[in-house]
């Protein structure tokens, strides 16, 4: 039996609706883009005896990645003894992953995660190494060393909810035993004066982290033990989530055991292709 109800073919879609009488045009929000994902990259080189030190070193790195995935910990490989060609091959094979860090101190260190999660390239004055770990040891050890000391500033006009937030953070910091605690500023009423007062009272630590995926996640250690400022920005650099985390290192910057195990296998695959 046929139905008497029929829909016109052009009820929906561009041009199917009348134009606005005031000339306004619907403007859609831009969709997220530029997500960084792993893509296998095999360096175009002719494997010969001169590059054997680099190939052996990276094979060791892959083996250690599997071991760290099972047992945890951190292991380092010094690259300073490699010749220029071998060092170039290591750099090209490692590439650049999602997470980068700036570690203040002596020496100041720059950390770049490779395309193999949990395998980190660490450089600085007199330092050129690869570290295999969930997160580089120096990032943990230096995190809460004061770059800017905690300031005992008084509350002033506009400081409303910051004292309550500070009290909660200090309480969780003092009693930290491994349990994550998050304060979501995006859900709390606060003022610009609140944030400035909190930054002064918490101080600034020595570890800054940037994690790139859909947009950016910017992470800064404070000078208050185990307290981090964690901010998520979308692909057009708009702040979409603003938090304080009381934790060892925010999870978004840490390579899981599964990631390390996967990195071990993928690195071996790349080395097999090179050979």
N, C-alpha and C positions, 0 to 999 in steps of 0.2 A: 504494500500500500504506500503510495507516495504521500509526502507531507506537503501541506500548503504553505509551510513556513520556509522561506528561502532567504539566505543572507546575500546581500550584494557583494560582489567580489572585491570591491575597493573600500570597504569600511575601515580597514586598518592600513597602516603603513604611511610612508612619506607622501605628502600631497593629498591624503584622503580627508584631512580636516581643514575647515576654513581658517584663513589667516586671522591673526589677532587684530582687533579693530584699532588697538593703540600702537601697533607696529612692533611690539616686543617679540623676541625670539627665545624659545626655550633653549637654555644653555646647559648641556649635560656636564657633570663632573668627569674629569679625565680618569680613565681606568688605570689601575696600577700597571707599571711596565718595568723593563730593564731588570728583571730578576736575574741574579747570578746563579747559574747552575753548572754542575760539573760537565765538562765536555772533554773526552780523552784527547790529549795532545801528545803526539810522538815527535820528538825533535828530529829534524832531517839532518842526520850526520852519518858519516861513514865510520862505523865502529872499527877501531884499530888499536894496536897495542898502546898508543899514546893516551887513549881515553880509558884504558882499563882501570886505573885507580878510581876514577869517578864512577864507573859501572859497579865495581866491587863495593865502594862506599854506599851507593844507593841500594844495592842488594842487602847490605847489612842494615840499613835504615828500614827497609821493608820487613826484615826478620824481627827487628826490635819493635816495630809498630805492632806486630802480632803479639809479641810478648807483653808489651805495655797494655794492650787491650785485655789480656787475661789477668795480669798481676797489678796493674796500675803503676805508679811511679813516674820517673822522668829520666831520660837518657840523652846524652849530648854527643854530637859529632863535630869535631873541629875541622873547618874547611881551609884554614890558613895555609896548610901545607900543599894544597892542590895547585897545579900550574894553571895558567890563564885559560887554556882550552878546556881542561877538566872542570874548572870552576864555572865556565860559561855553560857547559852541558848540564851541570847540576842546577844552575839557575833557570835554564830553559825548561828542564824537566819538571821542576817544582812549580813554576808559575806562581800566580797570585790567587788565593782563595778569598773567602768572604770576610775574614776577621783581621784587623790590623790593630796594633797597640803602640802606645808611646809610654815608655817607662822612664821617669825622671830619676836621677841619682848619679852616682859615679861608678862606671861610666853611664851616660844616658844611653838607653837602648831603644832600637826600633825593631818591632816584631811584626812579621807578616806571615799569616798562615798560608801554606802552599795550597795547591788545588787538592791535595790529599789531607783531609781533615785530621788534625792532631799532629801533623808534621809542620813545624814552625821554623821559619828562617829568622835568626836573631843577629842583628848587626849593631855595631857601636865602635867607639875608639878602641882599637886593638881586639875587637870581637867580631868573629865571622863564624857562625856555627849553625847547625841544625839541631833542634831539640824535638824529641818525640815525647809527647805528654798530652794529657787532657787539656792542660793550660800551662804555659811556661812557668817554671818555678819562680823566676824573678817577678812575674806579674803578681803572684800571691805574696811573696816576701816583702815587696816594696809597697804594696797597695796603700796601706794606711799611714805610711811615713809622711809626716806633714810637709807639704810644699808651702801651704799657707796655714798657719796655726789657727786653732779654734779661738775665736774672739768673743770675750764676754760682753757683747754689746747689749745695751738696754733696749727694751721695747719702746717703740715710739708710735706716732700716728700711723694708722694703716696696718699695724701688726695686730692681727686678730686671732687667727687659729694656729699660728706657727708655734707658740709655746706648748700647746697640747701635743702637736706633732713631734716636737723635739723631745718632750718627756717620754713619749712612747718609743721613739727611736733609741734614746739613751737607755731605757729600761731593757729593750730587746738586745741592744748591743752588750750591755753588762752581763746579761744572762744567756748569751748565745751559746747553744750546745749543738748546732748543726741543723736546726729547723729553720726553714725559710719563713721570713715574715715580710709582707709587702704592704706599704701604704700607698694607695692610689690617689695621687693628688688630683687626677682628672675628675674624680667623683667627689672631691671635697671643696667646699667654698674657700677660696684663699685670694689674697691680693698680691700684687707685685712686691709690696713691702714685706709680706710674709716670706716669700721666696728668698729675697735678699737677706733677711734676718736669719733664716735657716742656713743659708750658705755660709754666712759669717760664723754662726755658732758651731756648725759641723766641721768647718775647715775644708781644706783640699788635700787629697792624698796624691800619691805619685804615679798612679796607673790610670791612663785614659785608654778606652777601647772603642773601636768602631766596628760594628757588624753590619754587613751589607747584604740585603736580600731584596724583598719588596720594600723599597725605601731604605732608611738607615735606622740602626739602633745605636745610640750614643750612650756610653757608660762611663761614669767618672767615680773613682774612689774618693771618699771623703777622708778627713783626718780622724774620724771616729771609727773605731774598730768594727769591721764587718758591715759598715753602712755604705751603700752605693746609691748614686743617682742614676736611674735608668730611664731614658727617653726614647720613644719610638716615633719616627717620622715617616709619612707616606712618600710615594714616589715624586710628589711635587713639593717635598720638604715642609709639609705642614705637620705640626706636632699633634699626634693622635692619642698618645698615652704617655703620661708623666708619672713616674713612681719613685719611691725610695724602696730599696731592697736591703734587708738585713740577712746577709749570707756570706759564704766564703768567697765565691766568685759567681756572678750571675750566670745562670744556665745557658743563656743565649750565646755566651762566649766560650763555652766549654765543649770539647769534643767528647762524645760518649764512647764507651768501649766498642759499641757496634761500628761507630765511625772509624775508629782506629783499625779494627779488624778489616773493614772494607778497604781502607787506604792501603794496608799491607798487600792485599790481593791486587788492587788496581796498579800499584807501583810495580809489582812484579810483572804484570801484563805489559806495561810500557817498556820495561827493561828487556823483556823478551822480544818485543817488536824492534827495539833498537839494535839488538844483537842479530 
